[in-house]
Amino acid sequence: MKSFLLLAVFAALLGGLNPAIRAASPTTATTSPGAGTAGFKRSDAAHFTLRDGTQIVGKLEIKNVEVATVYGTLTVPLDDIVRIRIGKKSDRELKSKIDKCIADLGSKDFAARDAATVELAKLGRTAYTELRKASFSDDAEVKERANKLIEDMGAVDEEADIPCEDDEVVTPTFTIVGAVKFESLSIATKFGPLKVAKKDLAVMSLAEPQMIARNLSVPARATAGRMIATGVRVKRGDRLVINASGSISYRNYGGTQFSPEGSSNYGSWNENFQTGALLGRINASGPMFKVGERYNDKVETDGELFLGIATHDSGANYGNGEFKVRVQIQATTP
């Protein structure tokens, strides 16, 4: 505990004297407040999300977590940890596979390009960061394939869904970036003990945050008839706050840029909402409501949040761009 506090103070002093020091290396102990730690409350059991989407609930047998940083090794008490995210660098084979597939998108061999596209589709959001870079490639085919793969992912939570490069240990006061020093974890579950390899682990949460926050991307192809499931679940009485920005366009509307508020220049879609506006609904069959640039209201029913854009489904074939959306849920008080 003492070494943890001393090193944290040292990192804070360095960061205060010269902010560039904190960004000088990808394995730096940062002193920014831990993201998503508002209303920090210790959970009775840890929640684990594996890279393949598997969810596990159980208790850890360890008391501390060691993190290797450029300032040395920090020993962090488990009771002080809100969340741990495992970076892609923990799985060198995975990183090499992604890099090779990205390179093969520009191969002269058509079969190699197609094989790389198939593999990247299987990897999904694990390859999001690399695909995002490839989407700006000067090679037209690389750019087109990368953009198509990103669009097929649907709504993306940039904090929860996209793996970080280095490991991150989030505390209520700051986030430590480096390499977590364990190769596997022993988890006590109600079905018996379970051993999970570090490279298979995506996120480990040890807290029950009062405010849930997610960052999502809603592509132009997500029309009102093809709304995307965000994976965000709400309960009756929860307060739902949504902020949206960015722009989309559709060739069948002359390339007009639409903000999340939509535009009155093309009349109303479905007689209720301005064309191009960001819409939401709770559950796939629930009534639609306008989100626009900002939405703040209590939820009337339990279910999953869906988001889409006020335009006809045919627009999905002519759309470009995306809305950046931040969803926050203030849980109802029992």
C-alpha positions as CSV (number, residue, x, y, z in Angstrom):
1,M,0.0,0.0,0.0
2,K,2.8,2.4,0.9
3,S,4.7,1.8,-2.4
4,F,1.4,2.4,-4.2
5,L,0.8,5.8,-2.6
6,L,4.4,7.0,-2.9
7,L,4.5,6.1,-6.6
8,A,1.1,7.7,-7.2
9,V,2.3,10.9,-5.6
10,F,5.5,10.8,-7.7
11,A,3.5,10.3,-10.9
12,A,1.2,13.1,-10.0
13,L,4.1,15.5,-9.3
14,L,5.8,14.6,-12.6
15,G,2.5,15.1,-14.5
16,G,2.0,18.4,-12.8
17,L,5.5,19.7,-13.6
18,N,5.3,18.6,-17.2
19,P,2.1,17.1,-18.7
20,A,4.2,15.7,-21.6
21,I,5.9,13.3,-19.3
22,R,2.6,11.4,-18.8
23,A,2.2,11.0,-22.6
24,A,5.8,10.2,-23.3
25,S,5.2,6.5,-23.2
26,P,2.3,4.1,-23.7
27,T,3.1,2.6,-20.3
28,T,2.6,5.7,-18.1
29,A,0.9,6.0,-14.8
30,T,-1.7,8.7,-15.5
31,T,-3.3,10.8,-12.7
32,S,-6.6,11.7,-14.4
33,P,-9.7,10.7,-12.5
34,G,-10.9,7.1,-13.2
35,A,-13.4,7.1,-16.0
36,G,-16.9,5.9,-15.0
37,T,-16.2,5.8,-11.3
38,A,-18.8,8.2,-10.2
39,G,-20.8,6.7,-7.3
40,F,-18.1,4.1,-6.7
41,K,-19.6,1.2,-4.7
42,R,-17.8,-2.1,-4.0
43,S,-19.5,-5.1,-5.6
44,D,-19.9,-8.3,-3.6
45,A,-18.5,-10.2,-6.6
46,A,-16.3,-9.3,-9.5
47,H,-17.8,-9.3,-13.0
48,F,-15.6,-10.6,-15.8
49,T,-16.1,-10.1,-19.6
50,L,-14.0,-12.4,-21.8
51,R,-12.9,-11.5,-25.3
52,D,-15.4,-13.9,-26.8
53,G,-18.2,-12.1,-24.9
54,T,-18.6,-14.7,-22.2
55,Q,-19.7,-13.2,-18.8
56,I,-18.5,-14.6,-15.5
57,V,-19.4,-13.6,-11.9
58,G,-17.2,-14.7,-9.1
59,K,-14.7,-13.8,-6.4
60,L,-11.0,-13.4,-6.7
61,E,-8.5,-15.1,-4.4
62,I,-5.9,-12.4,-4.7
63,K,-5.6,-9.4,-2.5
64,N,-3.4,-7.1,-4.6
65,V,-2.6,-6.5,-8.3
66,E,0.9,-5.6,-9.5
67,V,1.2,-3.2,-12.5
68,A,4.5,-2.7,-14.3
69,T,4.9,1.0,-15.4
70,V,7.7,3.2,-16.5
71,Y,7.9,4.4,-12.9
72,G,8.4,0.9,-11.6
73,T,6.0,-1.7,-10.3
74,L,2.9,-0.5,-8.4
75,T,1.2,-2.8,-5.9
76,V,-2.5,-1.9,-5.9
77,P,-4.9,-3.3,-3.2
78,L,-7.8,-5.1,-4.8
79,D,-10.2,-3.0,-2.6
80,D,-8.9,0.2,-4.3
81,I,-9.7,-1.1,-7.9
82,V,-12.8,-0.1,-9.8
83,R,-12.0,-1.8,-13.1
84,I,-9.2,-3.5,-15.0
85,R,-9.1,-3.6,-18.8
86,I,-6.6,-6.0,-20.5
87,G,-4.9,-4.6,-23.5
88,K,-4.2,-6.3,-26.8
89,K,-0.5,-6.4,-26.1
90,S,-1.2,-9.2,-23.7
91,D,-1.9,-11.4,-26.6
92,R,1.0,-11.1,-29.1
93,E,-0.5,-13.7,-31.5
94,L,-3.7,-11.7,-31.7
95,K,-1.9,-8.4,-32.4
96,S,0.2,-10.1,-35.1
97,K,-2.9,-11.6,-36.6
98,I,-4.7,-8.3,-36.8
99,D,-1.7,-6.5,-38.3
100,K,-1.3,-9.2,-41.0
101,C,-5.0,-9.1,-41.9
102,I,-4.9,-5.3,-42.2
103,A,-1.8,-5.5,-44.5
104,D,-3.5,-8.2,-46.6
105,L,-6.5,-5.9,-47.3
106,G,-4.1,-4.3,-49.7
107,S,-2.7,-7.5,-51.2
108,K,-2.5,-7.9,-55.0
109,D,-4.0,-11.3,-54.5
110,F,-7.8,-11.1,-54.5
111,A,-8.1,-14.3,-52.5
112,A,-5.8,-12.9,-49.8
113,R,-7.9,-9.7,-49.6
114,D,-11.1,-11.7,-49.2
115,A,-9.6,-14.0,-46.6
116,A,-8.3,-11.1,-44.6
117,T,-11.8,-9.4,-44.7
118,V,-13.4,-12.6,-43.4
119,E,-10.9,-12.9,-40.5
120,L,-11.3,-9.3,-39.6
121,A,-15.1,-9.7,-39.6
122,K,-14.7,-12.6,-37.1
123,L,-12.4,-10.5,-34.9
124,G,-15.0,-7.7,-34.9
125,R,-14.5,-4.9,-32.4
126,T,-11.2,-6.3,-31.3
127,A,-9.7,-5.0,-34.6
128,Y,-11.6,-1.7,-34.4
129,T,-8.6,0.6,-33.8
130,E,-6.6,-0.9,-36.6
131,L,-9.6,-0.8,-39.0
132,R,-10.2,2.8,-38.1
133,K,-6.7,3.7,-39.2
134,A,-7.1,1.6,-42.3
135,S,-10.3,3.5,-43.2
136,F,-8.1,6.5,-43.9
137,S,-5.7,4.6,-46.2
138,D,-4.7,6.0,-49.6
139,D,-5.5,2.6,-51.1
140,A,-9.2,2.8,-52.2
141,E,-9.9,-0.9,-51.7
142,V,-8.3,-1.0,-48.2
143,K,-10.4,2.1,-47.3
144,E,-13.6,0.6,-48.7
145,R,-13.2,-2.8,-47.0
146,A,-12.2,-1.2,-43.7
147,N,-15.2,1.2,-43.7
148,K,-17.6,-1.7,-44.6
149,L,-16.2,-3.8,-41.7
150,I,-16.7,-0.9,-39.3
151,E,-20.2,-0.3,-40.4
152,D,-21.1,-3.9,-39.9
153,M,-20.1,-3.6,-36.3
154,G,-23.1,-1.4,-35.6
155,A,-23.1,0.7,-32.4
156,V,-19.7,0.7,-30.9
157,D,-19.0,1.7,-27.3
158,E,-15.5,3.1,-27.6
159,E,-14.7,2.6,-23.9
160,A,-16.2,-0.8,-23.3
161,D,-16.2,-2.5,-26.6
162,I,-12.8,-1.5,-28.1
163,P,-9.8,-3.1,-26.4
164,C,-7.0,-0.8,-25.2
165,E,-3.4,-1.4,-26.3
166,D,-1.9,-1.5,-22.8
167,D,-3.5,-2.8,-19.6
168,E,-5.5,-0.2,-17.6
169,V,-6.2,-0.3,-13.9
170,V,-8.9,2.2,-12.9
171,T,-9.1,3.5,-9.3
172,P,-11.5,6.1,-7.9
173,T,-8.8,8.8,-8.2
174,F,-6.7,7.9,-11.3
175,T,-6.0,5.3,-13.9
176,I,-2.7,3.3,-14.2
177,V,-1.6,2.3,-17.6
178,G,1.0,-0.4,-18.0
179,A,1.2,-4.2,-17.8
180,V,-0.7,-6.1,-15.2
181,K,1.6,-8.8,-13.8
182,F,-0.5,-12.0,-13.8
183,E,-0.8,-14.6,-16.5
184,S,-4.1,-16.1,-15.2
185,L,-6.7,-15.6,-12.6
186,S,-8.4,-18.1,-10.2
187,I,-12.1,-17.2,-9.9
188,A,-14.4,-18.8,-7.3
189,T,-17.8,-19.1,-8.9
190,K,-21.0,-20.8,-7.7
191,F,-20.3,-23.6,-10.1
192,G,-16.8,-24.2,-8.7
193,P,-13.3,-22.7,-9.3
194,L,-12.4,-21.4,-12.7
195,K,-9.0,-20.4,-14.1
196,V,-9.0,-17.7,-16.8
197,A,-5.9,-16.8,-18.9
198,K,-5.0,-13.1,-19.0
199,K,-5.1,-13.0,-22.8
200,D,-8.7,-14.3,-22.8
201,L,-9.9,-11.5,-20.4
202,A,-11.2,-8.2,-21.7
203,V,-12.7,-6.4,-18.6
204,M,-12.9,-7.1,-14.9
205,S,-15.2,-4.9,-12.9
206,L,-15.1,-4.8,-9.1
207,A,-17.6,-2.0,-8.6
208,E,-21.3,-1.2,-9.0
209,P,-21.3,2.3,-10.5
210,Q,-24.4,4.4,-9.8
211,M,-24.0,6.1,-13.2
212,I,-23.6,3.9,-16.3
213,A,-22.0,5.7,-19.3
214,R,-21.3,4.4,-22.8
215,N,-20.0,6.0,-26.0
216,L,-21.6,4.8,-29.2
217,S,-21.4,5.4,-32.9
218,V,-24.7,5.3,-34.9
219,P,-23.9,5.0,-38.7
220,A,-26.1,6.5,-41.4
221,R,-27.3,3.0,-42.4
222,A,-29.2,2.7,-39.1
223,T,-32.5,3.9,-40.4
224,A,-35.7,4.0,-38.3
225,G,-36.7,0.6,-39.7
226,R,-33.3,-0.8,-39.1
227,M,-32.5,0.6,-35.6
228,I,-29.4,-0.9,-33.9
229,A,-29.5,-2.6,-30.6
230,T,-27.0,-0.7,-28.3
231,G,-26.7,-3.3,-25.6
232,V,-27.6,-0.7,-23.1
233,R,-30.4,-2.0,-20.8
234,V,-32.6,0.3,-18.6
235,K,-35.2,-0.2,-16.0
236,R,-38.4,1.6,-15.3
237,G,-37.6,4.8,-13.3
238,D,-34.0,5.1,-14.6
239,R,-33.0,8.5,-15.9
240,L,-31.7,8.3,-19.4
241,V,-29.5,11.1,-20.7
242,I,-28.2,11.0,-24.3
243,N,-25.9,13.6,-25.9
244,A,-25.3,13.3,-29.7
245,S,-23.0,15.1,-32.2
246,G,-21.6,14.5,-35.7
247,S,-23.3,14.6,-39.1
248,I,-24.7,12.2,-41.7
249,S,-25.7,12.6,-45.3
250,Y,-27.7,10.7,-47.9
251,R,-27.2,10.9,-51.7
252,N,-31.0,10.7,-52.2
253,Y,-31.3,14.0,-50.3
254,G,-28.6,15.7,-52.4
255,G,-25.8,15.1,-50.0
256,T,-27.4,17.4,-47.4
257,Q,-25.6,17.2,-44.0
258,F,-28.0,16.3,-41.2
259,S,-27.2,16.9,-37.5
260,P,-28.9,14.8,-34.8
261,E,-31.7,17.4,-34.7
262,G,-32.6,16.6,-38.3
263,S,-33.7,19.1,-40.9
264,S,-37.1,20.7,-41.6
265,N,-36.1,21.3,-45.2
266,Y,-37.4,17.9,-46.2
267,G,-40.5,17.8,-44.2
268,S,-41.3,15.3,-41.5
269,W,-40.5,11.6,-41.6
270,N,-43.5,9.5,-40.6
271,E,-45.4,12.7,-39.8
272,N,-43.7,13.0,-36.4
273,F,-39.9,13.5,-36.7
274,Q,-37.8,15.8,-38.9
275,T,-35.8,13.9,-41.5
276,G,-32.3,12.9,-40.4
277,A,-33.1,13.3,-36.7
278,L,-31.6,10.8,-34.2
279,L,-34.4,8.6,-32.7
280,G,-34.6,6.1,-29.9
281,R,-36.9,3.5,-28.5
282,I,-36.9,1.0,-25.7
283,N,-37.1,-2.5,-27.1
284,A,-37.5,-3.3,-30.8
285,S,-41.2,-2.8,-30.8
286,G,-41.4,0.2,-28.3
287,P,-42.7,3.6,-29.4
288,M,-40.1,5.9,-31.0
289,F,-39.0,9.2,-29.4
290,K,-36.7,11.9,-30.6
291,V,-33.3,12.0,-29.2
292,G,-31.8,14.9,-31.2
293,E,-28.7,16.5,-29.8
294,R,-29.8,16.0,-26.2
295,Y,-32.4,13.8,-24.4
296,N,-33.1,13.7,-20.7
297,D,-36.1,11.9,-19.3
298,K,-37.1,9.0,-17.1
299,V,-37.7,5.6,-18.6
300,E,-41.2,4.2,-18.5
301,T,-40.4,0.5,-19.1
302,D,-37.7,-2.1,-18.7
303,G,-35.7,-3.1,-21.8
304,E,-32.9,-2.4,-24.3
305,L,-32.2,1.0,-25.9
306,F,-32.3,1.1,-29.7
307,L,-31.1,4.0,-31.8
308,G,-31.8,4.9,-35.4
309,I,-32.2,7.8,-37.9
310,A,-35.4,9.3,-39.1
311,T,-35.3,8.3,-42.8
312,H,-36.7,5.6,-45.0
313,D,-35.0,2.3,-45.1
314,S,-33.9,2.8,-48.7
315,G,-31.6,5.6,-47.4
316,A,-29.4,2.9,-45.8
317,N,-27.9,2.3,-49.2
318,Y,-27.0,5.9,-49.8
319,G,-25.9,7.1,-46.4
320,N,-22.5,8.3,-45.2
321,G,-21.2,9.5,-41.8
322,E,-22.2,8.7,-38.2
323,F,-23.5,10.3,-35.1
324,K,-21.3,10.1,-32.0
325,V,-23.6,9.3,-29.0
326,R,-22.9,9.3,-25.3
327,V,-25.5,7.5,-23.2
328,Q,-25.7,7.9,-19.4
329,I,-28.1,6.1,-17.1
330,Q,-28.8,7.2,-13.6
331,A,-30.1,4.1,-11.9
332,T,-33.3,4.4,-10.0
333,T,-33.0,4.3,-6.2
334,P,-34.6,1.2,-4.7
